[in-house]
Amino acid sequence: MIMANATREVIIQRLSLVRCLCESEEQRLLEQVHSEEERAHQCILTQRAHWDDKLRKLDSLRTSMVDMLTHLNDLQLIQMEQEILERAEEAEGILEPQESEKLSFNEKCAWSPLLTQLWATSVLGSLSAYKGQPARLLLARTLCPPPTFC
């Protein structure tokens, strides 16, 4: 009976330690995810300012081209053909999309070595619970940890 109580106490202490580790890991992950969300939000604000600037430039180009086309005679338009073409090319290039990794939420920020190890330990520990079933069947069902959602 004394041995059973001592064993029970050891198990309770270990589970308390695992609980504390999980709680601190959860807090760390929450802080990391919050930081990543803030970074992505700031990048989106920067992109918004960038596109506002591009739209102002495009509006300015459009206004000057319309002004040029409506106020110049045919001979002047022919003489300014090169300038008109350059402005048209500039306008076309303004709205070209540019991919940016910075705008995407980095899902790797929620990866936790501790949780992965706990998951692996629980899988390996549960192998004994599946007596009679081949281990490969269990491993096929639990090939990777459940997805984490940020």
Long-range contacts (C-beta under 8 A, 24 or more apart in sequence): 18-118, 21-114, 22-114, 22-115, 22-118, 25-112, 25-114, 25-115, 28-112, 29-109, 29-110, 29-112, 32-109, 32-110, 33-109, 33-110, 33-150, 35-109, 36-105, 36-106, 36-109, 36-150, 37-105, 37-150, 39-102, 40-102, 40-103, 40-104, 40-105, 40-106, 43-100, 43-102, 43-103, 44-103, 47-100, 47-103, 54-94, 54-95, 57-94, 58-91, 58-94, 58-95, 61-87, 61-90, 61-91, 61-94, 62-91, 65-91, 105-150, 107-150, 109-150, 110-148, 110-150, 111-148, 115-145, 115-148, 116-145, 119-145
